[in-house]
Amino acid sequence: TRTPVTVTVTGAAGQIGYALLFRIASGQLLGADVPVKLRLLEIPQGLKAAEGTAMELDDCAFPLLQGIDISDDPNVGFDGANVALLVGARPRTKGMERGDLLEANGGIFKPQGKAINDHAADDIKVLVVGNPANTNALIAQAAAPDVPAERFTAMTRLDHNRALSQLSKKTGAPVSEIKKLTIWGNHSATQYPDVFHAEVAGKNAAEVVNDEQWLADTFIPTVAKRGAAIIEARGASSAASAANAAIDHVHTWVNGTDADNWTSAGVVSDGSYGVPEGLISSFPVTAANGKFEIVQGLDVNEFSRTRIDASVKELEEEREAVRGLGLI
Ligand code: NAX
């Protein structure tokens, strides 16, 4: 029998946490033959609700679930963690400036990064979901100097999946026939969903669509503003789709991408495509042997260049801001 994998979920009592934990425990994160131990990290006010969720997890009698620990101490929550899903974050409230938001989240992600550094397993893989995800990941990574930088990633898989779905609707091709889409940059309204290297049933997606105005005026804003549209329709932000994307991200990281495809993830830049080194930016990535690799050598046309640059500029500004606050 395989040794269990320890998965830590922060913000476990929140709405994404609720959509995520049952899927992890059922085997969808790591595989149907991999036992899991869950560690739920919450703030004190969230502990009681996390205990309720743990009771429900017990009541599912998942064969793979080998234990649940709940804590409000990051040093306990990340102890022995092989996978950490950092979901809990400080949301932007009315009147809050971006600097305030970055500072409030620095107060969460810096100590969590330190706790990961000191207590997680050597093979720790971190996915940051809580917003601003890219910069929160950078803060956590900077606080974990003993962990290889590439183990810290930020989630743009939901954006990727949204783009797949929109392109599927437009072209009539099933999502399974759409490959090599890319989300570039920040998980924010400046993100750039790129179809120029994508394929629809084996043909170039931009040629199949053949409508640059639709790309500029409909596709890109629909993907980039989908989060706001969900809030408007549902009265609450994306939860099950966000949890699904987190499952996809980690599953791909661990199990790899297909030979004829790639996906999108916020990973540490090595300077590729003019993205300054060290920024955690979304790129086209493949995965193999438990590692993401940035897809190299793609041509970037003028349409794409301006949009990638704009999103990367925002990431640089966020990095400057958290540097100024002493968070990295
Ligand atoms: P909720 O407000 O429902 O839940 C957040 C939970 O985190 C709460 O239970 C809270 O007590 C807990 N928490 C806060 N600070 C914590 C800390 N220091 N340690 C542990 N737990 C802590 O939010 P939810 O809808 O679950 O969303 C969570 C985060 O995901 C938000 O930051 C949200 O903006 C972000 N999202 C990111 C997405 C992405 O694609 N990267 C998409 C979905 C989502 O909007």
Residues whose N, C-alpha, C, O or C-beta is under 5 A from the ligand:
A	BS01	NAX	T10 G11 A13 G14 Q15 I16 G17 L41 E42 I43 G46 V87 G88 A89 I108 V128 V129 G130 N131 A133 M155 L158 H187 S237 S238 A242
